[in-house]
Amino acid sequence: MSRKSTTLLITTSVVIIAAVAFFTSNRNNPTSDQVAGAIGTVDKYRSEQITPSDVAIPSQSNDDVFAKWLNDTATLEELAGFMGRLSPQERLKFFDRATPEMAAMIIERAPAAEKATVFDRATADERVAIVARMTPAERQNVLAKANITDFDRLTVSERATALGRLSVAEKATVLDRATPAEKATALGRCDVAERVKLYDRATVQERAQILGRADVAERASLYGRCTPDEKATVMARMSVEGKAEILDRAAVAEKATIFDRATAQEKVTMYDNLSVQEKATVLGKTSPEAFGRMSVEERAIILAKATPEQRAGILDRASVQAKATVFDRAIVERMNIANEKSTPAMERASAAAGD
């Protein structure tokens, strides 16, 4: 491996590790439910109820901001478009997570030659079982083309051998009658090149579904292969509702930090969504009348002095679009922080490469 490649590999790894660590650092902080009522008497009210159609993955990291971001349907589809840059072995690691039904759908679109290759990997019992599932007319048609007679009198081994003499087109026809489990099992016996060639026919949506079955670390590694512009595109593809739900499920400290990244006008607008009692609790000794006479910048300064629980509560009352806006800003800033933290490591890697 060249010095340049070694440096690039080390740099990419540091950036991804830093990003994941940054986003998961607040995992043990109390949730918003645990501190409910901190900004007033209304403890669990939400002005918006979001149910994004993302892919749910059972994972200990499922509630983390970074994990949820990588779990959004649009994000997965965007990442799926980058799978082609992985090596065949790396792609196969993702593809092997496909369910039998997913694999069968991809096989159905394959040309006859590739279907025949999959059929050839079936065992004697599997081949006979598939043929037995065909209608009498279909069986007769296929067997006649291969000049196979007295098929039912042959042993299982002899039947399988006879079926091996079928033409490419006939093998493809027989495979079409196989169950998803049979197709997936036979495909699993193909070599790496054969499996990758067939799986590469998967659509972006199918790849996204397969990526959705990978763990967060694996998806993060694929994200780490993207250029800065591609990363920005991935982030932009995530649904507004998905971003809002991520913030709704974030820890209190995380919400407070993201609220701090809002502009003065955004903070004031969010505050305006609070109830009268909640506003009074946030303002403390500052009267609502005096607060109303202040400039936007002065009001934002007052709000910035609220407790983390109160700032998190203000963010909870924001509109879906407002949450998505501050989410984008927070993600960009955090990725920049991760890149800055990786700079010393980059310099050390460069120095080591020069020794």
ABEGO torsion letter per residue (X at the ends): XBAAAAAAAAAAAAAAAAAAAAAAAAAABBBAAAABGAAEABAABBABBBBBBBBBBBBAAAABAAAAAAABAAAAAAAAAAAAABBAAAAAAAAAABBAAAAAAAAAABBAAAAAAAAAABBAAAAAAAAAABBAAAAAAAAAAAGBBGAAABBAAAAAAAAAABBAAAAAAAAAABBAAAAAAAAAABBAAAAAAAAAABBAAAAAAAAAABBAAAAAAAAAABBAAAAAAAAAABBAAAAAAAAAABBAAAAAAAAAABBAAAAAAAAAABBAAAAAAAAEABBAAAAAABBAAAAAAAAAABBAAAAAAAAAABBAAAAAAAAAAAAAAAAAAAAAAAAAAAAAAAAAAAX
